[in-house]
Amino acid sequence: MNEQSREAFKGYVAARSAALLRSAYLLTGNRADAEDLLQTALAKTYLAWDSIRDRESIDAYVRRIMVNTRTSWWRRRKHVSEIVTDEVPEPIATRDATADVVLHDALWTALAGLPKRQRAMVVLRYYEDLSEAETAAVMGVSVGTVKSTTARALAKLRDDAGLRDDLAGPDDALRVTSHTLGVNR
């Protein structure tokens, strides 16, 4: 691969990684697996970069690689994960889907009730996964303002969504907020 092709590939990756990661997440349902899937697909695309003639269809090409790779991983895990034993294992505790839906609705209702600035900071920090510094830059405020405003917003969300008794601290609030908003961290 020549230098011009390498630069074209780097530009493509820089421009399209976020959108492709969202597609990978939808295929895997897990951020870590999505990152692995995208990395694998981009590595395969890199190897075939010079042979791809239709540069307008690169996204479709990468997505097809992701689908095929995900299917291959699923088939491989399906066969490997089966273990024959003489004893039936204890049932695995599962999450209560109804409680998750109720929590999700309560949190979204509470989020809608936040003042616009608090809501914007919560969405930027925990849904868009921006750092405190990035959130401060987007909002045009200091990092300290982001920290204090976000802390007040999370406290209000815990109160309004009825989460106060379930949570011990801000890390738990982040975990529940991220899970309930549909973000895997």
Sine and cosine of phi, psi and omega as CSV:
sin_phi,cos_phi,sin_psi,cos_psi,sin_omega,cos_omega
0.00,0.00,0.76,-0.65,-0.01,-1.00
-0.99,0.12,0.16,-0.99,-0.06,-1.00
-0.88,0.47,-0.61,0.79,0.00,-1.00
-0.91,0.42,-0.66,0.75,0.04,-1.00
-0.91,0.41,-0.66,0.75,0.03,-1.00
-0.87,0.50,-0.69,0.73,0.00,-1.00
-0.91,0.41,-0.63,0.77,0.04,-1.00
-0.89,0.45,-0.67,0.75,0.03,-1.00
-0.91,0.42,-0.70,0.71,0.04,-1.00
-0.85,0.53,-0.67,0.74,0.02,-1.00
-0.90,0.44,-0.66,0.75,0.03,-1.00
-0.89,0.46,-0.73,0.69,-0.01,-1.00
-0.88,0.47,-0.70,0.71,0.00,-1.00
-0.89,0.46,-0.64,0.77,-0.07,-1.00
-0.98,0.21,-0.55,0.84,-0.19,-0.98
-0.92,-0.40,-0.06,1.00,-0.07,-1.00
-0.86,0.52,-0.69,0.73,-0.05,-1.00
-0.89,0.46,-0.72,0.70,0.00,-1.00
-0.92,0.40,-0.65,0.76,0.01,-1.00
-0.93,0.37,-0.56,0.83,0.05,-1.00
-0.90,0.43,-0.62,0.79,0.06,-1.00
-0.88,0.47,-0.67,0.75,0.04,-1.00
-0.90,0.44,-0.67,0.74,0.02,-1.00
-0.89,0.45,-0.62,0.78,0.03,-1.00
-0.89,0.45,-0.66,0.75,0.01,-1.00
-0.91,0.41,-0.51,0.86,0.03,-1.00
-0.97,0.24,-0.56,0.83,-0.11,-0.99
-0.97,-0.24,-0.52,0.86,-0.05,-1.00
0.97,0.23,0.21,0.98,-0.06,-1.00
-0.53,-0.85,0.77,-0.64,-0.09,-1.00
-0.89,0.45,-0.68,0.73,-0.02,-1.00
-0.89,0.45,-0.71,0.70,0.04,-1.00
-0.90,0.43,-0.58,0.82,0.02,-1.00
-0.90,0.43,-0.67,0.74,0.03,-1.00
-0.90,0.44,-0.67,0.74,0.05,-1.00
-0.89,0.46,-0.69,0.72,0.00,-1.00
-0.88,0.47,-0.72,0.69,0.00,-1.00
-0.90,0.44,-0.68,0.74,0.02,-1.00
-0.86,0.51,-0.70,0.72,0.02,-1.00
-0.89,0.45,-0.71,0.71,-0.01,-1.00
-0.90,0.44,-0.65,0.76,0.02,-1.00
-0.93,0.37,-0.58,0.81,0.06,-1.00
-0.89,0.45,-0.68,0.73,0.04,-1.00
-0.92,0.40,-0.61,0.80,0.03,-1.00
-0.92,0.40,-0.64,0.76,0.03,-1.00
-0.85,0.53,-0.70,0.72,-0.02,-1.00
-0.91,0.42,-0.49,0.87,-0.03,-1.00
-0.98,-0.20,0.08,1.00,-0.16,-0.99
-0.80,0.61,-0.74,0.68,-0.05,-1.00
-0.93,0.36,-0.37,0.93,-0.01,-1.00
-1.00,-0.04,-0.07,1.00,0.03,-1.00
-0.99,0.14,0.92,-0.39,-0.07,-1.00
-1.00,0.06,-0.66,0.75,-0.06,-1.00
-1.00,0.01,1.00,-0.04,-0.06,-1.00
-0.92,0.38,-0.30,0.95,0.04,-1.00
-0.97,0.25,-0.31,0.95,-0.07,-1.00
-0.95,-0.30,0.33,0.94,-0.05,-1.00
-0.90,0.44,-0.66,0.76,0.03,-1.00
-0.85,0.53,-0.70,0.72,0.01,-1.00
-0.89,0.46,-0.64,0.77,0.02,-1.00
-0.88,0.47,-0.74,0.68,-0.01,-1.00
-0.91,0.42,-0.67,0.74,0.01,-1.00
-0.89,0.45,-0.63,0.78,0.04,-1.00
-0.89,0.45,-0.66,0.75,0.05,-1.00
-0.88,0.47,-0.68,0.74,0.00,-1.00
-0.89,0.46,-0.69,0.72,0.00,-1.00
-0.89,0.45,-0.72,0.69,-0.01,-1.00
-0.90,0.43,-0.66,0.75,0.01,-1.00
-0.91,0.40,-0.69,0.72,0.02,-1.00
-0.88,0.48,-0.68,0.74,0.03,-1.00
-0.89,0.46,-0.67,0.74,0.02,-1.00
-0.89,0.46,-0.69,0.72,0.04,-1.00
-0.89,0.46,-0.68,0.73,-0.03,-1.00
-0.88,0.47,-0.71,0.70,0.00,-1.00
-0.89,0.46,-0.67,0.74,-0.02,-1.00
-0.90,0.44,-0.71,0.71,0.00,-1.00
-0.92,0.39,-0.57,0.82,-0.02,-1.00
-0.86,0.50,-0.67,0.74,-0.04,-1.00
-0.98,0.18,-0.53,0.85,-0.06,-1.00
-0.98,0.19,-0.56,0.83,-0.15,-0.99
-0.98,0.18,-0.09,1.00,0.00,-1.00
-1.00,0.08,0.85,-0.53,-0.01,-1.00
-0.81,-0.58,0.78,-0.63,0.01,-1.00
-1.00,0.01,0.77,-0.64,0.03,-1.00
-0.67,-0.75,0.25,-0.97,0.06,-1.00
-1.00,0.09,-0.35,0.94,-0.05,-1.00
-0.93,-0.36,0.60,-0.80,0.08,-1.00
-0.99,0.15,0.79,-0.62,-0.02,-1.00
-0.94,0.33,0.36,-0.93,0.07,-1.00
-0.90,0.44,0.59,-0.81,0.02,-1.00
-0.91,0.42,0.58,-0.81,0.01,-1.00
-0.99,0.10,0.73,-0.68,0.04,-1.00
-0.91,0.42,0.73,-0.69,0.00,-1.00
-0.92,-0.40,0.36,-0.93,0.04,-1.00
-0.96,0.28,0.53,-0.85,0.06,-1.00
-0.99,0.14,0.96,-0.28,-0.06,-1.00
-0.88,0.48,-0.60,0.80,0.00,-1.00
-0.90,0.43,-0.69,0.72,0.02,-1.00
-0.89,0.45,-0.61,0.80,0.05,-1.00
-0.89,0.45,-0.66,0.75,0.02,-1.00
-0.91,0.42,-0.68,0.73,0.03,-1.00
-0.89,0.46,-0.71,0.71,0.03,-1.00
-0.88,0.47,-0.70,0.71,0.02,-1.00
-0.85,0.53,-0.75,0.66,0.01,-1.00
-0.89,0.46,-0.68,0.73,0.00,-1.00
-0.89,0.45,-0.66,0.76,-0.02,-1.00
-0.93,0.37,-0.68,0.73,0.01,-1.00
-0.91,0.42,-0.61,0.80,0.06,-1.00
-0.90,0.43,-0.71,0.70,0.03,-1.00
-0.90,0.43,-0.63,0.78,0.03,-1.00
-0.89,0.46,-0.67,0.74,0.02,-1.00
-0.90,0.43,-0.44,0.90,-0.01,-1.00
-0.99,0.11,-0.13,0.99,0.03,-1.00
-0.95,0.31,0.47,-0.88,0.15,-0.99
-0.86,0.52,0.45,-0.89,-0.11,-0.99
-0.81,0.58,-0.68,0.73,-0.03,-1.00
-0.91,0.41,-0.70,0.71,0.03,-1.00
-0.90,0.44,-0.70,0.71,0.00,-1.00
-0.87,0.50,-0.69,0.72,0.00,-1.00
-0.87,0.49,-0.67,0.74,-0.02,-1.00
-0.93,0.36,-0.63,0.78,0.05,-1.00
-0.89,0.45,-0.70,0.72,0.00,-1.00
-0.90,0.44,-0.71,0.70,0.00,-1.00
-0.90,0.44,-0.68,0.73,-0.06,-1.00
-0.95,0.31,-0.74,0.67,-0.19,-0.98
-0.96,-0.29,-0.37,0.93,0.04,-1.00
-0.99,-0.11,-0.72,0.70,0.03,-1.00
-1.00,0.09,-0.16,0.99,0.09,-1.00
0.89,0.47,0.61,0.79,0.07,-1.00
-0.99,0.11,0.47,-0.88,0.07,-1.00
-0.96,0.27,0.14,-0.99,0.05,-1.00
-0.88,0.47,-0.65,0.76,-0.01,-1.00
-0.91,0.41,-0.67,0.74,0.02,-1.00
-0.91,0.42,-0.65,0.76,0.04,-1.00
-0.89,0.46,-0.68,0.74,0.02,-1.00
-0.87,0.49,-0.67,0.75,0.01,-1.00
-0.90,0.43,-0.69,0.72,0.00,-1.00
-0.90,0.44,-0.67,0.75,-0.06,-1.00
-0.99,0.11,-0.24,0.97,-0.01,-1.00
0.95,0.30,0.59,0.81,0.00,-1.00
-0.75,-0.66,0.07,-1.00,0.03,-1.00
-0.99,0.17,0.30,-0.95,0.04,-1.00
-0.89,0.46,-0.62,0.79,0.03,-1.00
-0.87,0.49,-0.62,0.78,0.04,-1.00
-0.91,0.41,-0.64,0.77,0.05,-1.00
-0.88,0.47,-0.71,0.70,-0.02,-1.00
-0.88,0.48,-0.76,0.65,-0.06,-1.00
-0.94,0.34,-0.65,0.76,0.00,-1.00
-0.92,0.40,-0.65,0.76,0.01,-1.00
-0.91,0.41,-0.65,0.76,0.02,-1.00
-0.88,0.47,-0.70,0.72,0.04,-1.00
-0.90,0.44,-0.65,0.76,-0.01,-1.00
-0.90,0.44,-0.68,0.73,0.01,-1.00
-0.91,0.42,-0.63,0.78,0.04,-1.00
-0.89,0.45,-0.67,0.74,0.02,-1.00
-0.92,0.40,-0.64,0.77,0.05,-1.00
-0.88,0.47,-0.69,0.73,0.02,-1.00
-0.87,0.49,-0.68,0.73,0.00,-1.00
-0.92,0.39,-0.77,0.64,-0.09,-1.00
-0.93,0.36,-0.55,0.84,-0.03,-1.00
-1.00,0.00,0.01,1.00,0.03,-1.00
0.95,0.30,0.53,0.85,-0.06,-1.00
-0.98,-0.18,-0.08,1.00,-0.13,-0.99
-0.80,0.60,-0.70,0.72,-0.07,-1.00
-0.96,0.27,-0.39,0.92,-0.09,-1.00
-1.00,0.09,-0.31,0.95,-0.17,-0.99
-0.90,-0.43,0.56,-0.83,-0.01,-1.00
-0.99,-0.17,-0.53,0.85,-0.07,-1.00
-0.30,-0.95,-0.12,-0.99,-0.08,-1.00
-0.90,0.44,-0.54,0.84,0.03,-1.00
-0.90,0.44,-0.64,0.77,0.05,-1.00
-0.92,0.40,-0.62,0.79,0.03,-1.00
-0.88,0.47,-0.68,0.74,0.03,-1.00
-0.89,0.46,-0.70,0.72,-0.01,-1.00
-0.87,0.49,-0.76,0.64,-0.03,-1.00
-0.93,0.37,-0.66,0.75,0.01,-1.00
-0.88,0.47,-0.74,0.67,-0.02,-1.00
-0.89,0.46,-0.71,0.70,-0.01,-1.00
-0.89,0.45,-0.70,0.72,-0.08,-1.00
-0.95,0.32,-0.54,0.84,0.04,-1.00
-0.98,0.19,-0.09,1.00,0.04,-1.00
1.00,0.02,0.38,0.92,-0.02,-1.00
-0.94,-0.35,0.82,-0.57,0.08,-1.00
-0.99,-0.12,0.81,-0.58,-0.03,-1.00
-0.94,-0.33,0.00,0.00,0.00,0.00
